[in-house]
Amino acid sequence: MPCLEKWRVKAETELEKLEIVHKKALEYSEEAFKSSLSGWILSGLALAFAEVALWKGWLLWVAPILITLIIVSISGTVSFVLMIISYLRKRSIEKALFAIQLKKSDKAEISIKI
């Protein structure tokens, strides 16, 4: 596998190779999940701040602010969808990694059921 050569990891069996690749994929998917979660939280905070500023009358130009609110709410929705997708991907990689680790420890009948 070219990615194993790039990471300079030596694995002898196919199970070891699969385990290493799934661990790396899990790291990347966790990072994507954290990024999408923080984007969703930040867009929610920006929306809340803008709503309060509109209610208090701190913002004088309403039309550009409303356009900004619409853009921020759309980006928050997109970020929420990406968060759900990345979480589901993370869970599927975790399950596959668990099945590989069970197979590696000679408990194949349990890993087949998962």
N, C-alpha and C positions, 0 to 999 in steps of 0.2 A: 504494500500500500504506500503510495507516494507521501501521504500525510504523515505516516509513521517515520519515514526517512527525514521529513522536514522537522519533526519534533525530536529527532534523534533518540527514538525509543526502540529498544530491541525486544521483540516479542516472538516467542517460539511457536506457540500454537495459535490456531485460528481463534479460539476462545479468548486468549489473552489480547489478540489484536482487536477483536470486537469490543472487549471490555475497555480498552484504552480509548478507542474511537468514541464509544458511547460516553465515557467520562468527559472527554473534551466537548462533545456535543451538549452534554448536560451543563457544562460551565457556560457555554455560549448562550444556551437557551435561558439559563438563570439570569444572565446579564441582560438579555433582551426583555425578560419579564420585569426586571427591576427598572429598566429604562422606560418601558411603557407605563408602568405604575407611577413612576415619578412624573412623567409627562401628564398623565391623567390628573394627578393631585395638583400639579402646578396650574393646569388650565382651569381646574375647579376653583382654586384660590384666586386666580385672576378674574374669573367671572364673578365671584363673590365680592371682591373688592370693587369692581366696576359697578355692580348693582348697588352697593352701598353708596358709592360716590354719586351715582345718578339720583338716588333717593334724597341724599343730603343737599344736592344742588351744587356740588363741587365742580362738576363738569359743565362747561358752558356750551360747548358744541355737541349737540345731541346726535345729529345725523352721523358724523364720523365715528362717534363712540358706539352707536348702535350697530354699525357695520363691523366694528372691531369685536363687539360682543357676539355677533353672529359667527364671525370667523373663529373666535375662541371656543364657542360652544360646539361648532362643527369639528374643530381639532380635538376637543375633549372627547367627543363621541368616537372619532376615529381612533384615538389613543385607547379608549375603553375596549373597543373591538380588538385592537392589536394586543391588549393586555390579556384578554380572554384566549385569543389564539395562541399566544406564547405560553400561557399557563397550560393549555391542553397539550401543546407540543412537549413542554417540560415533563408533564406527567407521563406521556407515552414513552419518552426516553428513559425516565426513571424505571418504569415497568420493564422495559427491554433490558436495561442494565441489571435489574434484580434477577430477571430470568437467566441472563448470562452468568451471573455470579452463582446462582443455584446450580446451573449446569456444570460449572467449573468445580463445584464442591461435591459432585457425584450425587446430586439429588434431582436427577432429571425428571422423575415422575411428578415431582412437585412443580417444577418449572414448566412442564407441558401444560398443566392445568391453568397456570397464570396466563 
